[in-house]
Amino acid sequence: MAIRTLHAPAKTSGRDRAERKLAFRMTAPSLIIMALVAAVPIGYAIWLSLNQYSVRTAGLSRFVGLENYVTALASREWWAAFGQTFLFAGLSVSLELILGTAMALLLNLAFRGRAVLRTVVLLPYAIITVVSAITWQTMFQPNMGLVTNVLSTLGLPGGDVVWLGEHGYAMAVIVMADVWKTTPFAALIILAGLQVISAETYEAAELDGASKWQTFVNITLPLLRPAIVLAAIFRTMDALRVFDLPFVLTRGANGTESMSMLAYTQLRENRLVGEGSALSILTFLTVMVVSVIYVRFAGGNIRDVAKEEQ
């Protein structure tokens, strides 16, 4: 009996290694293709960012090294776009996590018509972002928009404000548009986390005399932490790359220009290929650094929670 116990881990370990090798061989072609698809455009963008190109005058293209990066990092426009992007990401992701958690709790309840409600709630996420942005732009048009007319009729503040023409109001509209569209995505992830919580856990808490609030704070939220962190990671990465909402709603005016929009403006409108590529790489590096921080700290928390549950 002792000999079997000693040899069992070795057999299991050998089988695991064989399965890993087989999995690697089967996925290697796809991984190589995906790496090439990602690496080639990124490598070409890096090369462009190290050069100065003129699309108007022939013969003015030349290698400048890190000059484009130095120029970008020394410009007020970059740091303004950097700050606005993180402001937008912080506001939108925070609201989406709060509302997404509340929405997931509601959708997790057992009641007639729950399937229909889930479908309706997820509809905003299915709408193309540009279409959503145009809708919100129309709603906040002065004198003719739905929101401005309602506010004016009720005598509430904001009825006579040009929402997309002032910095604070314009940022508020962009945040609201993003929260309306992507909160269902966060709710979907958190709902998946809710549905894996055992019903016996709630029954034990009820037998111990815990109130609904105590159950939510001491049981639901801790067990939902991995799902909430996962939703935060996905939404933060997406928010830091925001382009379409400010592009459609304000064209980056009134202090709403994001990092991606600034890169687009330099690359496409100003025809500064090298400078625009450098801004694109800086945006990519910013998102990558935030991703690494998330994975380093939040990812460790998810693994710890998984171990505790096991």
C-alpha positions, -999 to +999 in steps of 0.1 A: +000+000+000+029+024+008+046+017-025+015+026-044+011+058-025+047+068-032+046+061-070+011+077-076+024+113-077+052+104-101+027+088-125+003+117-122+032+142-128+044+123-159+008+123-173+005+160-166+038+167-185+026+146-214-007+165-215+011+198-214+034+189-243+004+177-263-015+209-255+015+230-265+019+212-298-017+216-307-019+253-298+016+263-311+005+270-347-024+293-336-001+310-310+025+317-336+000+331-360-015+353-333+019+365-322+028+374-358-005+392-363+002+413-332+040+416-335+042+428-372+019+459-368+035+468-334+070+464-348+062+485-378+047+512-356+078+512-335+100+516-366+077+545-379+080+562-344+118+563-348+116+582-380+103+615-393+082+613-423+067+639-446+038+629-468+037+663-484+073+668-494+094+640-509+129+634-495+123+648-460+120+615-443+149+606-420+158+586-389+155+606-357+158+579-330+139+588-298+133+624-308+096+619-314+092+603-280+110+632-263+088+657-282+057+639-272+066+636-235+076+672-234+043+684-249+014+697-228-010+680-252+002+645-243+000+650-205-034+667-209-047+637-229-030+613-204-048+630-175-082+631-193-080+595-202-073+583-167-100+606-154-125+591-178-113+555-170-115+561-132-150+576-133-165+552-158-150+520-144-160+529-108-196+536-118-198+505-140-186+482-112-211+497-087-240+496-111-229+463-126-229+447-091-264+460-083-276+449-117-261+414-113-278+411-078-311+420-094-307+396-123-297+368-099-331+369-082-357+342-090-388+358-105-410+355-135-397+372-166-361+371-154-348+358-188-366+386-206-351+412-182-316+398-187-320+401-225-332+437-222-305+447-198-278+434-222-291+452-253-270+484-248-238+463-249-249+449-283-253+483-298-223+496-318-204+523-299-206+548-327-244+544-329-246+548-291-225+579-292-247+595-319-277+588-298-263+605-268-251+634-289-287+639-301-301+637-266-279+665-254-283+689-283-292+724-271-329+733-274-338+702-292-323+673-273-344+650-251-324+656-220-321+693-223-358+697-231-368+676-201-345+696-178-359+729-191-395+718-188-390+707-152-370+738-143-339+718-133-303+729-136-286+720-169-316+728-192-298+759-207-263+744-208-245+734-239-234+701-225-210+691-252-195+726-254-181+728-218-154+707-203-170+693-172-204+687-189-188+672-220-168+647-199-200+639-179-218+630-212-189+608-224-188+590-190-226+585-190-226+572-225-198+547-217-215+536-184-248+531-202-232+509-229-207+488-209-223+483-175-241+452-188-207+437-196-195+442-160-229+429-148-226+397-169-192+389-154-203+396-119-235+376-124-214+346-134-195+350-101-228+352-082-241+320-097-212+299-085-218+309-048-233+279-031-269+283-018-258+264+014-236+293+023-265+317+025-286+291+043-259+288+070-257+325+073-295+327+077-294+300+104-268+321+123-291+350+123-272+372+098-292+401+082-294+407+045-268+435+047-244+414+069-248+385+044-240+408+015-210+424+032-195+393+048-203+366+023-214+379-011-188+407-016-158+386-005-168+357-028-175+381-056-140+397-054-125+376-082-154+384-106-153+421-097-115+423-102-118+405-135-145+430-147-123+459-135-093+446-155-113+442-187-130+475-184-100+495-173-080+482-203-108+491-226-114+526-211-077+536-214-080+529-251-111+550-256-114+567-289-149+564-305-170+581-278-149+614-276-144+613-313-181+612-321-193+634-292-168+662-291-140+655-316-117+659-285-127+695-279-132+711-245-106+690-227-120+655-237-092+644-260-079+609-251-045+594-257-058+575-287-075+606-301-043+626-298-023+599-317-051+598-344-050+636-348-012+637-353-012+607-375-042+611-398-052+648-396-018+665-392+000+639-413+028+636-388+035+599-392+065+596-369+050+617-341+016+600-343+033+566-342+053+576-312+020+587-294+004+553-304+033+534-288+032+555-257-005+547-254+002+511-259+029+512-232+006+529-208-021+503-212+005+475-209+020+489-177-015+492-161-022+457-173+010+444-156+001+462-124-034+447-124-021+412-131+007+415-105-015+426-076-051+418-085-042+385-102-025+374-070-056+381-050-077+360-074-053+331-070-054+335-032-092+334-032-092+303-054-069+285-030-090+295+000-121+281-017-104+248-024 
